[in-house]
Amino acid sequence: MLSQTVEYALRAIVVLAADRSSPWTTQAIAARTLVPQDYLNKVLQPLTRAGLVSAQRGRNGGFTLARAPEAITVLDVISIVDPLRRINHCPLGLKSHSSLCPLHRKLDEAVGVVEEAFRSTTIADILANPSPIRPLCERTESLCHVQTAN
Protein backbone atom coordinates (compact mmCIF):
# COMPACT_ATOMS: atom_id res chain seq x y z
CA MET A 1 0.00 0.00 0.00
CA LEU A 2 2.81 2.41 0.85
CA SER A 3 5.82 2.86 -1.39
CA GLN A 4 9.30 1.85 -0.37
CA THR A 5 10.23 5.54 -0.35
CA VAL A 6 7.54 6.23 2.27
CA GLU A 7 8.78 3.29 4.33
CA TYR A 8 12.33 4.66 4.20
CA ALA A 9 11.20 8.19 5.07
CA LEU A 10 9.24 6.94 8.07
CA ARG A 11 12.23 4.92 9.26
CA ALA A 12 14.47 8.00 9.03
CA ILE A 13 11.96 10.22 10.85
CA VAL A 14 11.56 7.65 13.65
CA VAL A 15 15.33 7.45 14.11
CA LEU A 16 15.67 11.22 14.25
CA ALA A 17 12.77 11.44 16.70
CA ALA A 18 14.05 8.67 18.96
CA ASP A 19 17.40 10.38 19.59
CA ARG A 20 17.39 14.15 19.31
CA SER A 21 20.59 14.67 21.32
CA SER A 22 22.80 15.46 18.31
CA PRO A 23 22.68 15.54 14.51
CA TRP A 24 22.69 12.25 12.63
CA THR A 25 24.90 11.71 9.60
CA THR A 26 23.40 10.00 6.58
CA GLN A 27 25.79 7.13 7.21
CA ALA A 28 24.47 6.66 10.75
CA ILE A 29 20.83 6.92 9.68
CA ALA A 30 21.42 4.48 6.81
CA ALA A 31 23.07 1.98 9.13
CA ARG A 32 20.30 2.27 11.73
CA THR A 33 17.41 2.09 9.25
CA LEU A 34 18.89 -0.41 6.79
CA VAL A 35 18.25 2.07 3.97
CA PRO A 36 20.87 2.37 1.21
CA GLN A 37 22.73 5.64 1.79
CA ASP A 38 22.25 6.98 -1.75
CA TYR A 39 18.52 6.33 -1.55
CA LEU A 40 18.40 7.88 1.93
CA ASN A 41 19.98 11.09 0.61
CA LYS A 42 17.14 11.36 -1.93
CA VAL A 43 14.51 10.62 0.73
CA LEU A 44 15.84 13.26 3.11
CA GLN A 45 15.74 16.05 0.49
CA PRO A 46 11.95 16.53 0.35
CA LEU A 47 11.69 16.10 4.14
CA THR A 48 14.21 18.91 4.54
CA ARG A 49 12.50 21.15 1.96
CA ALA A 50 9.17 20.62 3.73
CA GLY A 51 10.63 21.60 7.10
CA LEU A 52 10.32 18.27 8.91
CA VAL A 53 14.06 17.75 8.96
CA SER A 54 16.90 20.23 9.34
CA ALA A 55 20.25 19.73 7.65
CA GLN A 56 23.49 21.22 8.91
CA ARG A 57 26.69 21.02 6.90
CA GLY A 58 30.15 20.81 8.33
CA ARG A 59 32.20 18.91 10.84
CA ASN A 60 29.44 18.52 13.45
CA GLY A 61 26.68 18.54 10.89
CA GLY A 62 23.98 16.11 10.06
CA PHE A 63 20.24 15.82 10.18
CA THR A 64 17.89 16.61 13.04
CA LEU A 65 14.16 16.65 13.43
CA ALA A 66 12.94 20.22 12.84
CA ARG A 67 9.69 19.79 14.77
CA ALA A 68 8.71 17.92 17.89
CA PRO A 69 7.69 14.28 17.32
CA GLU A 70 4.27 15.19 18.76
CA ALA A 71 3.82 17.71 15.95
CA ILE A 72 4.58 15.32 13.09
CA THR A 73 1.99 12.84 11.91
CA VAL A 74 2.56 9.77 9.82
CA LEU A 75 0.36 11.45 7.19
CA ASP A 76 2.70 14.47 7.16
CA VAL A 77 5.59 12.24 6.11
CA ILE A 78 3.53 10.30 3.58
CA SER A 79 2.11 13.49 2.05
CA ILE A 80 5.59 14.90 1.50
CA VAL A 81 7.15 11.78 0.01
CA ASP A 82 4.35 9.95 -1.85
CA PRO A 83 0.84 11.22 -1.07
CA LEU A 84 -2.10 8.85 -0.79
CA ARG A 85 -4.17 8.99 -3.92
CA ARG A 86 -7.83 9.76 -3.38
CA ILE A 87 -10.35 8.94 -6.10
CA ASN A 88 -12.08 12.18 -7.09
CA HIS A 89 -13.36 11.18 -10.50
CA CYS A 90 -13.85 8.02 -12.53
CA PRO A 91 -10.39 6.43 -12.98
CA LEU A 92 -11.62 4.96 -16.26
CA GLY A 93 -12.51 8.38 -17.62
CA LEU A 94 -16.09 7.37 -18.37
CA LYS A 95 -18.10 10.48 -19.20
CA SER A 96 -21.29 8.77 -17.98
CA HIS A 97 -19.79 8.66 -14.47
CA SER A 98 -20.36 12.25 -13.40
CA SER A 99 -19.87 11.06 -9.81
CA LEU A 100 -18.05 8.05 -8.46
CA CYS A 101 -19.61 4.67 -9.11
CA PRO A 102 -20.29 2.48 -6.03
CA LEU A 103 -17.00 0.59 -6.48
CA HIS A 104 -14.79 3.67 -6.74
CA ARG A 105 -16.68 5.44 -3.97
CA LYS A 106 -16.01 2.44 -1.68
CA LEU A 107 -12.35 2.36 -2.64
CA ASP A 108 -12.04 6.09 -1.94
CA GLU A 109 -13.76 5.65 1.43
CA ALA A 110 -11.17 2.99 2.32
CA VAL A 111 -8.34 5.34 1.40
CA GLY A 112 -10.05 7.99 3.56
CA VAL A 113 -10.09 5.67 6.58
CA VAL A 114 -6.39 4.92 6.13
CA GLU A 115 -5.66 8.62 5.66
CA GLU A 116 -7.45 9.47 8.92
CA ALA A 117 -5.56 6.75 10.80
CA PHE A 118 -2.26 8.21 9.58
CA ARG A 119 -3.44 11.78 10.33
CA SER A 120 -4.26 10.84 13.92
CA THR A 121 -0.97 9.03 14.58
CA THR A 122 2.07 11.10 15.50
CA ILE A 123 5.68 9.98 15.45
CA ALA A 124 5.61 10.37 19.25
CA ASP A 125 2.70 7.90 19.36
CA ILE A 126 4.78 5.36 17.48
CA LEU A 127 7.71 5.77 19.83
CA ALA A 128 5.47 5.60 22.91
CA ASN A 129 3.78 2.34 21.88
CA PRO A 130 4.21 -0.16 24.73
CA SER A 131 5.00 -3.04 22.37
CA PRO A 132 8.06 -5.07 23.35
CA ILE A 133 9.12 -4.77 19.70
CA ARG A 134 10.57 -1.33 19.18
CA PRO A 135 10.46 0.41 15.81
CA LEU A 136 13.77 -0.02 14.03
CA CYS A 137 15.21 -2.08 16.83
CA GLU A 138 18.81 -3.17 16.80
CA ARG A 139 19.73 -6.10 14.62
CA THR A 140 20.54 -8.46 17.47
CA GLU A 141 18.25 -11.07 18.90
CA SER A 142 18.69 -9.82 22.47
CA LEU A 143 17.55 -6.30 21.63
CA CYS A 144 15.09 -6.90 18.83
CA HIS A 145 13.05 -9.94 19.84
CA VAL A 146 13.70 -11.48 16.45
CA GLN A 147 11.79 -14.65 15.75
CA THR A 148 13.79 -17.26 13.94
CA ALA A 149 12.41 -20.04 11.80
CA ASN A 150 12.96 -23.59 13.03
C-alpha positions in Angstrom: 0.0 0.0 0.0 2.8 2.4 0.8 5.8 2.9 -1.4 9.3 1.8 -0.4 10.2 5.5 -0.4 7.5 6.2 2.3 8.8 3.3 4.3 12.3 4.7 4.2 11.2 8.2 5.1 9.2 6.9 8.1 12.2 4.9 9.3 14.5 8.0 9.0 12.0 10.2 10.8 11.6 7.7 13.6 15.3 7.4 14.1 15.7 11.2 14.2 12.8 11.4 16.7 14.1 8.7 19.0 17.4 10.4 19.6 17.4 14.2 19.3 20.6 14.7 21.3 22.8 15.5 18.3 22.7 15.5 14.5 22.7 12.2 12.6 24.9 11.7 9.6 23.4 10.0 6.6 25.8 7.1 7.2 24.5 6.7 10.7 20.8 6.9 9.7 21.4 4.5 6.8 23.1 2.0 9.1 20.3 2.3 11.7 17.4 2.1 9.2 18.9 -0.4 6.8 18.2 2.1 4.0 20.9 2.4 1.2 22.7 5.6 1.8 22.3 7.0 -1.8 18.5 6.3 -1.5 18.4 7.9 1.9 20.0 11.1 0.6 17.1 11.4 -1.9 14.5 10.6 0.7 15.8 13.3 3.1 15.7 16.1 0.5 11.9 16.5 0.4 11.7 16.1 4.1 14.2 18.9 4.5 12.5 21.2 2.0 9.2 20.6 3.7 10.6 21.6 7.1 10.3 18.3 8.9 14.1 17.7 9.0 16.9 20.2 9.3 20.2 19.7 7.6 23.5 21.2 8.9 26.7 21.0 6.9 30.1 20.8 8.3 32.2 18.9 10.8 29.4 18.5 13.4 26.7 18.5 10.9 24.0 16.1 10.1 20.2 15.8 10.2 17.9 16.6 13.0 14.2 16.7 13.4 12.9 20.2 12.8 9.7 19.8 14.8 8.7 17.9 17.9 7.7 14.3 17.3 4.3 15.2 18.8 3.8 17.7 15.9 4.6 15.3 13.1 2.0 12.8 11.9 2.6 9.8 9.8 0.4 11.4 7.2 2.7 14.5 7.2 5.6 12.2 6.1 3.5 10.3 3.6 2.1 13.5 2.1 5.6 14.9 1.5 7.1 11.8 0.0 4.4 10.0 -1.8 0.8 11.2 -1.1 -2.1 8.9 -0.8 -4.2 9.0 -3.9 -7.8 9.8 -3.4 -10.3 8.9 -6.1 -12.1 12.2 -7.1 -13.4 11.2 -10.5 -13.8 8.0 -12.5 -10.4 6.4 -13.0 -11.6 5.0 -16.3 -12.5 8.4 -17.6 -16.1 7.4 -18.4 -18.1 10.5 -19.2 -21.3 8.8 -18.0 -19.8 8.7 -14.5 -20.4 12.3 -13.4 -19.9 11.1 -9.8 -18.1 8.1 -8.5 -19.6 4.7 -9.1 -20.3 2.5 -6.0 -17.0 0.6 -6.5 -14.8 3.7 -6.7 -16.7 5.4 -4.0 -16.0 2.4 -1.7 -12.3 2.4 -2.6 -12.0 6.1 -1.9 -13.8 5.6 1.4 -11.2 3.0 2.3 -8.3 5.3 1.4 -10.1 8.0 3.6 -10.1 5.7 6.6 -6.4 4.9 6.1 -5.7 8.6 5.7 -7.5 9.5 8.9 -5.6 6.7 10.8 -2.3 8.2 9.6 -3.4 11.8 10.3 -4.3 10.8 13.9 -1.0 9.0 14.6 2.1 11.1 15.5 5.7 10.0 15.4 5.6 10.4 19.2 2.7 7.9 19.4 4.8 5.4 17.5 7.7 5.8 19.8 5.5 5.6 22.9 3.8 2.3 21.9 4.2 -0.2 24.7 5.0 -3.0 22.4 8.1 -5.1 23.3 9.1 -4.8 19.7 10.6 -1.3 19.2 10.5 0.4 15.8 13.8 0.0 14.0 15.2 -2.1 16.8 18.8 -3.2 16.8 19.7 -6.1 14.6 20.5 -8.5 17.5 18.3 -11.1 18.9 18.7 -9.8 22.5 17.5 -6.3 21.6 15.1 -6.9 18.8 13.1 -9.9 19.8 13.7 -11.5 16.4 11.8 -14.6 15.8 13.8 -17.3 13.9 12.4 -20.0 11.8 13.0 -23.6 13.0 
